[in-house]
Amino acid sequence: MVVPRSAAYGPAKVDPDGFRRCFAHSPTGAVYAAYSAIAALADLRKASATVQKLMLPGPDTDAFLTEIRRQTPPPDNEPGRVAGFRVLDASGDRTTLALAVPFDTAVVSATFTLVWYDGDWRLLPPAPGESIGEPYAQQWNLAGFVAWSGV
């Protein structure tokens, strides 16, 4: 998955295991962090370690970890492509955004909230019983989204 990076918004650091961190404390930094988080979660073989690094610590993250550890990753997991974003709400330490992913003949948007925690953006985990990115919405095109593409 193509992951954007910027000298101004991050990531400023990449760990030896490929985890990207140190994003700007701004809504744009949160957008870059969200793209990196989605790319990291696309590798289901590393999902457990990734969740521990990128999600806000707490009981919902613990429950999410328990759930993903029960799952068997598919042998050839092909990551999706994020085609655009829309900032739904932003404050100093919290940003909610929708990421648009092409799917067949339409576009599906997934909703993510990031919280500034311990000097970086962290994803809020899904509530128990929900999937990451809920609520989802079908979009017919990228109208209302900032289109984003990569090489």
C-alpha positions as CSV (number, residue, x, y, z in Angstrom):
1,M,0.0,0.0,0.0
2,V,1.3,3.4,-0.9
3,V,1.7,5.5,2.2
4,P,2.2,9.2,2.1
5,R,5.0,11.0,4.0
6,S,5.8,14.6,4.4
7,A,8.7,16.5,6.0
8,A,6.1,18.8,7.6
9,Y,3.5,16.2,8.8
10,G,5.4,12.9,9.2
11,P,6.3,10.3,9.9
12,A,9.5,11.7,11.4
13,K,10.6,8.2,12.5
14,V,10.3,4.7,11.1
15,D,11.0,1.8,13.6
16,P,13.1,-1.2,12.5
17,D,9.9,-3.2,12.1
18,G,8.5,-0.6,9.7
19,F,6.1,1.1,12.1
20,R,5.8,4.8,11.2
21,R,5.5,7.3,14.0
22,C,6.0,10.9,15.1
23,F,3.4,12.8,13.1
24,A,2.6,16.5,13.4
25,H,0.1,17.5,16.1
26,S,-2.4,18.8,13.6
27,P,-5.4,17.5,11.7
28,T,-3.2,17.0,8.6
29,G,-0.7,15.0,10.8
30,A,-3.7,12.9,11.9
31,V,-4.5,12.2,8.2
32,Y,-0.9,11.0,7.6
33,A,-1.0,8.9,10.8
34,A,-4.3,7.3,9.7
35,Y,-3.0,6.3,6.3
36,S,0.1,4.8,8.0
37,A,-2.1,2.9,10.5
38,I,-4.3,1.4,7.7
39,A,-1.2,0.3,5.8
40,A,0.2,-1.3,8.9
41,L,-3.0,-3.1,9.7
42,A,-3.2,-4.5,6.2
43,D,-0.5,-7.0,7.1
44,L,-2.7,-9.3,9.2
45,R,0.3,-11.4,10.2
46,K,1.7,-8.4,12.2
47,A,-1.7,-7.1,13.3
48,S,-1.3,-7.9,17.0
49,A,2.1,-6.1,17.3
50,T,0.8,-3.2,15.2
51,V,-2.4,-2.7,17.3
52,Q,-0.3,-2.5,20.4
53,K,1.8,0.3,18.8
54,L,-0.9,2.4,17.0
55,M,-4.1,2.1,19.1
56,L,-5.0,4.0,22.2
57,P,-4.3,1.7,25.2
58,G,-7.3,0.6,27.2
59,P,-9.9,-2.2,27.6
60,D,-11.3,-1.8,24.0
61,T,-7.9,-2.2,22.5
62,D,-7.3,-5.3,24.7
63,A,-10.6,-6.7,23.5
64,F,-9.7,-6.0,19.9
65,L,-6.3,-7.7,20.4
66,T,-8.1,-10.8,21.8
67,E,-10.4,-10.9,18.8
68,I,-7.7,-10.5,16.1
69,R,-5.5,-13.1,17.8
70,R,-8.4,-15.6,17.3
71,Q,-8.4,-15.0,13.6
72,T,-6.3,-16.8,11.0
73,P,-4.8,-14.4,8.5
74,P,-5.4,-15.2,4.8
75,P,-2.3,-16.5,3.1
76,D,-2.2,-13.7,0.5
77,N,-3.7,-10.6,2.0
78,E,-3.8,-7.9,-0.6
79,P,-4.0,-4.4,0.9
80,G,-6.6,-2.0,-0.3
81,R,-5.8,1.5,-1.7
82,V,-7.0,4.6,0.0
83,A,-8.3,7.0,-2.6
84,G,-9.2,10.0,-0.5
85,F,-10.0,11.4,2.9
86,R,-12.5,13.8,4.5
87,V,-11.9,15.4,7.9
88,L,-15.2,15.0,9.8
89,D,-14.2,16.7,13.0
90,A,-11.0,18.1,14.5
91,S,-10.0,19.6,17.8
92,G,-6.5,20.0,19.3
93,D,-6.2,16.4,20.5
94,R,-8.8,14.5,18.5
95,T,-9.5,14.1,14.8
96,T,-12.2,12.1,13.1
97,L,-11.9,11.3,9.4
98,A,-13.4,9.2,6.7
99,L,-11.0,7.3,4.4
100,A,-12.4,6.3,1.0
101,V,-11.4,3.0,-0.5
102,P,-12.5,1.9,-4.0
103,F,-14.5,-1.4,-3.9
104,D,-15.8,-2.9,-7.2
105,T,-17.8,-0.1,-8.9
106,A,-18.3,2.2,-5.9
107,V,-16.3,3.7,-3.0
108,V,-16.6,2.6,0.6
109,S,-15.7,5.1,3.3
110,A,-14.5,4.0,6.7
111,T,-14.5,6.2,9.8
112,F,-11.5,6.6,12.1
113,T,-10.9,8.7,15.2
114,L,-7.4,9.5,16.2
115,V,-6.4,10.9,19.6
116,W,-3.2,12.6,20.5
117,Y,-1.6,10.4,23.1
118,D,2.0,10.3,24.5
119,G,3.3,12.6,21.8
120,D,1.7,11.0,18.7
121,W,-1.6,10.1,17.1
122,R,-3.3,6.8,18.1
123,L,-6.4,5.2,16.6
124,L,-9.3,4.7,18.9
125,P,-10.1,1.0,18.8
126,P,-13.5,-0.2,17.7
127,A,-16.1,-0.9,20.3
128,P,-16.4,-4.6,21.3
129,G,-18.2,-6.4,18.5
130,E,-17.6,-3.8,15.9
131,S,-15.1,-3.8,13.0
132,I,-12.3,-1.3,12.7
133,G,-13.5,1.6,10.5
134,E,-17.2,1.4,11.4
135,P,-19.4,3.0,10.5
136,Y,-18.9,2.3,6.8
137,A,-20.8,4.2,4.1
138,Q,-21.1,3.5,0.4
139,Q,-20.1,6.5,-1.8
140,W,-20.6,6.5,-5.5
141,N,-17.6,8.6,-6.1
142,L,-15.0,10.8,-4.3
143,A,-17.3,13.9,-4.2
144,G,-16.6,15.6,-0.9
145,F,-13.3,13.8,-0.4
146,V,-9.8,15.1,-0.9
147,A,-8.5,12.7,-3.6
148,W,-5.2,11.2,-2.9
149,S,-3.2,8.8,-5.1
150,G,0.3,7.5,-5.2
151,V,2.8,5.7,-7.3
